[in-house]
Amino acid sequence: MKVTIITGASSGIGEAFAKRLAGENHNLLLIARSETKLKTICEELKQLYKIEAQYIAIDLSQPGADEQVFKETQKRNLQVNWLINNAGIGSAGDFVKLDLQSEFNLIQLNIATLVGLTQRYLKIMREDNGGTIINVGSVASFTPTPFQATYAASKAFVRSFTEAIIAENLPYKIRFLLVCPGLTESKFFENGSMSEQDKQTLSHGFKFQTPEDVVNEAMVGLHKGKTKVISGFRNRLLVAALYFFPNAMIVKMGAKGFRPNFQPIE
């Protein structure tokens, strides 16, 4: 049976992708940590759209999780023809005060697991001469971000990695899309152990997009043959403006703006 894998599918952008693609008659394999949430979503989508929906409850921030997922799909005889690498966590604050293990988990989830899943299923897609891979990056990937140093760097990796993989696979009939959302209403801040104050500081008063907005723009871009979508008009303007200023200036301004909240003078 052909299925679409969606990681981080229990809420936010991942859940929005699940609902959108179920409505387009995709059979789904949803992956996240919460078995209760995954089971509920699967039952709802099966009843509403008459598709098959399965799940794997696993912590993708743990080493080897990508291999466990791959082996489980083989065990279930599932043919993965869509892979949506959406799972990710963030962090914010003075780097030396952040929990180091949490930073390692962020790197494992945002980078290593994404790379592992991409390679494992890309091999099969090449053999099948078709498939779709969507990697969810971030607007934060376009510039170093003080007080979000590890998170922004992890998303810069996702952007660079995806753009390179796209070029490598031009001879094959595989669609790729890099989605770069900005601030989105989701459990991103909660899952990254960030406070409501952190959320307000990082948002600078900008309006949050809904997960449905992000997914809609992603799907429109995919069907138009685009390989990169920056969701939200303001986010596209922001990224365009970044090219006119050197990183040194942007980083200095960012640090100055965030420092009073994340690194107050004692």
ChimeraX attribute file (.defattr): number of C-alpha atoms within 10 A of each C-alpha:
attribute: neighborCount
match mode: 1-to-1
recipient: residues
	/A:1	10
	/A:2	15
	/A:3	20
	/A:4	24
	/A:5	28
	/A:6	25
	/A:7	27
	/A:8	24
	/A:9	28
	/A:10	27
	/A:11	18
	/A:12	20
	/A:13	28
	/A:14	26
	/A:15	22
	/A:16	20
	/A:17	24
	/A:18	29
	/A:19	22
	/A:20	16
	/A:21	18
	/A:22	22
	/A:23	15
	/A:24	11
	/A:25	12
	/A:26	21
	/A:27	25
	/A:28	25
	/A:29	25
	/A:30	26
	/A:31	26
	/A:32	21
	/A:33	17
	/A:34	15
	/A:35	15
	/A:36	10
	/A:37	14
	/A:38	25
	/A:39	17
	/A:40	11
	/A:41	22
	/A:42	23
	/A:43	14
	/A:44	14
	/A:45	20
	/A:46	16
	/A:47	12
	/A:48	12
	/A:49	16
	/A:50	14
	/A:51	18
	/A:52	19
	/A:53	23
	/A:54	18
	/A:55	19
	/A:56	19
	/A:57	17
	/A:58	17
	/A:59	15
	/A:60	26
	/A:61	23
	/A:62	15
	/A:63	14
	/A:64	13
	/A:65	19
	/A:66	24
	/A:67	14
	/A:68	14
	/A:69	18
	/A:70	16
	/A:71	12
	/A:72	13
	/A:73	17
	/A:74	12
	/A:75	9
	/A:76	9
	/A:77	11
	/A:78	15
	/A:79	17
	/A:80	23
	/A:81	20
	/A:82	26
	/A:83	22
	/A:84	25
	/A:85	25
	/A:86	24
	/A:87	25
	/A:88	26
	/A:89	23
	/A:90	23
	/A:91	25
	/A:92	25
	/A:93	18
	/A:94	17
	/A:95	17
	/A:96	8
	/A:97	10
	/A:98	13
	/A:99	10
	/A:100	11
	/A:101	9
	/A:102	16
	/A:103	19
	/A:104	14
	/A:105	18
	/A:106	23
	/A:107	21
	/A:108	21
	/A:109	23
	/A:110	27
	/A:111	20
	/A:112	22
	/A:113	23
	/A:114	23
	/A:115	17
	/A:116	16
	/A:117	19
	/A:118	20
	/A:119	14
	/A:120	13
	/A:121	20
	/A:122	23
	/A:123	11
	/A:124	15
	/A:125	21
	/A:126	15
	/A:127	10
	/A:128	14
	/A:129	12
	/A:130	15
	/A:131	20
	/A:132	19
	/A:133	23
	/A:134	23
	/A:135	22
	/A:136	26
	/A:137	30
	/A:138	23
	/A:139	21
	/A:140	21
	/A:141	20
	/A:142	21
	/A:143	19
	/A:144	20
	/A:145	22
	/A:146	24
	/A:147	23
	/A:148	19
	/A:149	18
	/A:150	20
	/A:151	26
	/A:152	24
	/A:153	20
	/A:154	24
	/A:155	26
	/A:156	21
	/A:157	16
	/A:158	24
	/A:159	22
	/A:160	14
	/A:161	16
	/A:162	24
	/A:163	16
	/A:164	11
	/A:165	14
	/A:166	18
	/A:167	10
	/A:168	10
	/A:169	14
	/A:170	11
	/A:171	10
	/A:172	15
	/A:173	14
	/A:174	19
	/A:175	19
	/A:176	26
	/A:177	23
	/A:178	27
	/A:179	26
	/A:180	25
	/A:181	25
	/A:182	23
	/A:183	21
	/A:184	21
	/A:185	15
	/A:186	16
	/A:187	14
	/A:188	20
	/A:189	18
	/A:190	14
	/A:191	12
	/A:192	17
	/A:193	15
	/A:194	15
	/A:195	12
	/A:196	10
	/A:197	11
	/A:198	17
	/A:199	16
	/A:200	11
	/A:201	16
	/A:202	16
	/A:203	14
	/A:204	10
	/A:205	9
	/A:206	11
	/A:207	12
	/A:208	14
	/A:209	16
	/A:210	15
	/A:211	20
	/A:212	19
	/A:213	16
	/A:214	23
	/A:215	23
	/A:216	15
	/A:217	16
	/A:218	26
	/A:219	19
	/A:220	12
	/A:221	19
	/A:222	20
	/A:223	9
	/A:224	9
	/A:225	12
	/A:226	15
	/A:227	17
	/A:228	21
	/A:229	21
	/A:230	22
	/A:231	24
	/A:232	19
	/A:233	8
	/A:234	13
	/A:235	17
	/A:236	16
	/A:237	11
	/A:238	14
	/A:239	16
	/A:240	11
	/A:241	10
	/A:242	13
	/A:243	11
	/A:244	8
	/A:245	9
	/A:246	10
	/A:247	15
	/A:248	11
	/A:249	9
	/A:250	16
	/A:251	15
	/A:252	12
	/A:253	13
	/A:254	15
	/A:255	16
	/A:256	12
	/A:257	15
	/A:258	21
	/A:259	15
	/A:260	11
	/A:261	15
	/A:262	19
	/A:263	15
	/A:264	9
	/A:265	7
	/A:266	3
